[in-house]
Structure formats: structure tokens, C-alpha cells
């Protein structure tokens, strides 16, 4: 089973953070994060992976742009189905530090 809870946070004009809760399936060895550009896009590509860390920073994005994400669990060499697709928009101006 894919992670049930996935959340996105636009952190700046170039970064979206992705977080998820662990899958309840036995034998999960990691996770794959996939992204595509746009709210109704369908051409997802892998942009990251994690093992025990359930958080990914996706930096280097374009400001004021919509990105969609989904997460898959890995069980051995097999992938689960995808999580629900979520979309976030990067900020339109740089964040103040």
C-alpha cells in the first residue's frame, strides 16, 4: 500500500517540501517520490527516494509554478500503487530568511 497521508508545503519560490506517513504494508524498504509540472499533468517522473526519512525537499523549482506529486512504497524490488496526487504552487517571490 502507498503512504496514506502525503502533504506538500511550498517553502519558497524554488522549493516544495513533501512529507508522508509510513505505509502500513509489511516489508516496505523505501519510498519513491514522483513529480510532474501542472495541476492536471500525467507524465510523472521520479525525483527522489527515501528509506527511513519520510521527508523530501524538492528544490530548484520555478517560482509561481504548479507541481504535482505522488509517493510510492517499495517492497523489495516492487512498487506499490501511487498515493493520492497532491499539487502545490511555489511562492511568487523569494521567502525572507
C-alpha angles and dihedrals in degrees: 000000000000120000109287097211120049123166134186129204124188100220100177144338089289107029138069120181120214122201131176142173119246120271115253092221116113117245098028108161101177149326137257121212118207129192140187130177118253137030097268100031122136106187101093121181129187111260101169149351137212137190111192098349107089095196134079133188113213104196131171095055125144118261120256091011130133119236128182124209139188133178131218128195120228120221106183105309094335126095126218122228115279125275121241110295114248127190131207133177121223115237117270094228132034114273118246115244 
